[in-house]
Amino acid sequence: MAYKISDECLACGACAAGCPVECITEGDGKYVIDPEQCIECGSCAEVCPVGAPQLEE
């Protein structure tokens, strides 16, 4: 399952900068992850100051 960014997102861009496959883009008020490109590495979750990226269930 791919990661998804919750509404806790501050739109700081740390997750996008830390993504090795560049699947995170700026959306409407928060960043979004393309689930087709996400490799589930967790890099985004590691750098996010509020823990917004979470594995989808």
C-alpha positions as CSV (number, residue, x, y, z in Angstrom):
1,M,0.0,0.0,0.0
2,A,1.2,3.5,-0.9
3,Y,1.6,6.3,1.6
4,K,-1.0,9.0,1.7
5,I,-0.7,12.5,3.2
6,S,-3.2,13.4,5.9
7,D,-4.9,16.7,6.5
8,E,-2.2,17.4,9.2
9,C,0.1,18.5,6.3
10,L,1.7,21.9,6.7
11,A,2.6,22.2,3.0
12,C,6.2,22.7,4.0
13,G,7.6,20.5,1.2
14,A,9.9,18.4,3.3
15,C,8.3,15.2,2.1
16,A,8.6,16.1,-1.6
17,A,12.3,17.0,-1.1
18,G,12.9,13.7,0.6
19,C,11.2,11.4,-1.9
20,P,13.6,9.3,-4.0
21,V,11.1,8.7,-6.8
22,E,9.7,12.2,-6.9
23,C,6.1,11.1,-6.6
24,I,5.0,13.9,-4.2
25,T,3.6,17.1,-5.6
26,E,2.0,20.2,-4.1
27,G,-1.8,19.9,-4.1
28,D,-4.6,22.2,-2.9
29,G,-3.4,23.2,0.6
30,K,-1.4,20.1,1.2
31,Y,1.0,17.8,-0.7
32,V,-0.2,14.6,-2.4
33,I,1.5,11.3,-3.2
34,D,0.9,9.5,-6.5
35,P,0.1,6.0,-5.4
36,E,1.1,4.5,-8.7
37,Q,4.7,5.8,-8.3
38,C,5.1,5.4,-4.5
39,I,7.6,2.7,-3.6
40,E,6.5,2.6,0.1
41,C,10.0,3.5,1.3
42,G,8.9,5.8,4.2
43,S,11.3,8.6,3.4
44,C,8.5,11.1,3.4
45,A,7.3,10.0,6.8
46,E,10.8,10.2,8.2
47,V,11.3,13.9,7.3
48,C,7.8,15.2,7.9
49,P,7.7,17.4,11.0
50,V,4.0,16.5,11.8
51,G,3.9,12.9,10.6
52,A,1.4,13.6,7.8
53,P,2.5,10.8,5.4
54,Q,1.0,7.5,6.6
55,L,0.5,4.1,5.0
56,E,-2.9,3.7,3.4
57,E,-5.0,0.9,4.9
